[in-house]
Amino acid sequence: MPDITKGARRLIPSAARTATARFGPFRRAEAQGGLLLVFDVTALAATPSVTPSLQVSDPAGAFVDLVDFSALTSIAVARYYVAPGPAAAGLDAAWGVAILARLPKIFWINMVHADADSITYTAWAAEVM
């Protein structure tokens, strides 16, 4: 597991949601290094599906997905390591890995809901050197 050099912080507070929402902007302390993202689903009703993505804003102000993560459809914790460069060694198999040429210093998290079924989630992030 990578060393976490910056404290974890909550990006999205826990709440029941039924519609697509964008959260941010969030600023990373370091331009280098990776980002650990954790999405924690704690309750749901019926068959919700929400797909998180890591976004940046282009110069015209439009939002662009850099990474689309797997849909959240059950009570569980989804963990992702987003890093610049080659895949990081030593990550637990429970972590999904996304590799980018460079991570943005400012980013948003977009949570796209496939339907109006309620799902309760929170998201955390920690920077990795």
C-alpha positions in Angstrom: 0.0 0.0 0.0 1.4 3.5 -0.8 2.4 5.8 2.0 -0.3 8.4 2.6 1.6 11.7 3.2 -1.4 14.0 3.3 -4.4 13.3 5.6 -7.5 11.8 4.2 -10.4 14.3 3.7 -14.0 13.8 3.0 -15.0 15.1 -0.5 -18.7 14.2 -0.4 -20.6 14.1 2.9 -22.8 11.1 3.6 -26.4 11.6 2.4 -29.2 9.8 0.5 -29.2 11.0 -3.1 -31.4 10.3 -6.1 -30.0 12.6 -8.8 -26.7 13.3 -10.6 -24.5 15.8 -8.7 -21.0 17.3 -9.3 -18.9 18.0 -6.2 -15.9 20.3 -6.0 -13.7 21.9 -7.0 -11.1 20.1 -4.9 -7.5 21.2 -4.8 -4.6 18.8 -4.4 -1.7 19.9 -2.2 0.9 18.4 -4.4 1.0 18.3 -8.2 2.9 15.0 -8.2 1.9 11.8 -6.7 -1.3 9.8 -6.7 -4.7 10.1 -5.3 -6.6 7.4 -3.3 -10.3 7.7 -3.7 -12.8 5.8 -1.5 -16.6 5.6 -2.3 -18.6 4.2 0.6 -22.2 3.1 0.0 -24.1 2.7 3.3 -27.7 2.4 2.2 -29.9 2.0 -0.8 -33.5 1.6 -2.0 -34.6 -0.7 -4.8 -31.9 -0.9 -7.5 -29.9 2.3 -7.7 -26.8 2.7 -9.8 -24.4 5.7 -9.6 -21.2 6.0 -11.6 -18.5 8.2 -10.2 -16.0 10.0 -12.4 -13.0 12.3 -11.9 -13.4 15.5 -13.9 -11.5 18.6 -14.8 -12.7 21.9 -16.3 -11.4 22.9 -19.7 -10.5 26.5 -20.6 -14.1 27.1 -21.9 -15.6 25.9 -18.6 -16.9 22.6 -19.8 -16.3 19.5 -17.6 -14.4 16.6 -19.0 -14.2 13.1 -17.5 -10.6 11.9 -16.9 -11.5 8.6 -15.3 -14.9 6.8 -15.2 -15.1 4.4 -12.3 -17.3 1.3 -11.9 -20.9 1.8 -11.1 -21.9 1.7 -7.4 -24.9 -0.6 -7.1 -24.7 -2.3 -3.6 -23.7 -1.6 0.0 -19.9 -1.7 -0.3 -16.7 0.3 -0.3 -15.1 0.9 -3.7 -11.4 2.0 -3.6 -9.4 3.5 -6.4 -5.8 4.6 -6.8 -5.4 7.2 -9.5 -1.7 7.8 -10.4 0.5 9.4 -13.0 2.9 7.1 -14.8 3.2 3.3 -14.7 1.0 1.2 -12.5 2.0 1.3 -8.8 3.4 -1.9 -7.4 2.2 -3.3 -4.0 -1.4 -2.2 -4.2 -3.9 -4.6 -2.6 -6.1 -6.3 -5.2 -9.1 -4.5 -3.7 -7.9 -1.2 -5.2 -8.8 -0.3 -8.8 -6.0 1.5 -10.5 -6.3 4.3 -13.1 -3.2 5.6 -14.8 -3.1 9.2 -16.2 -0.2 11.0 -17.9 -0.7 13.7 -15.2 -3.1 14.2 -12.4 -4.9 17.6 -12.2 -4.2 19.9 -9.3 -7.9 20.9 -9.3 -10.6 18.3 -9.9 -14.3 17.5 -9.4 -16.1 14.3 -8.6 -19.2 13.8 -10.7 -21.8 11.2 -9.5 -24.1 10.1 -12.4 -27.3 8.5 -11.3 -28.9 6.0 -13.7 -32.3 6.3 -12.1 -34.1 8.0 -9.2 -33.6 5.1 -6.7 -32.1 6.4 -3.5 -28.5 5.6 -2.6 -26.5 6.9 0.4 -22.8 7.4 -0.1 -19.8 9.4 0.9 -16.4 9.9 -0.7 -12.9 10.3 0.8 -9.6 11.2 -0.8 -6.0 11.0 0.3 -2.9 12.2 -1.6 0.0 9.8 -2.1 3.6 10.7 -2.7 
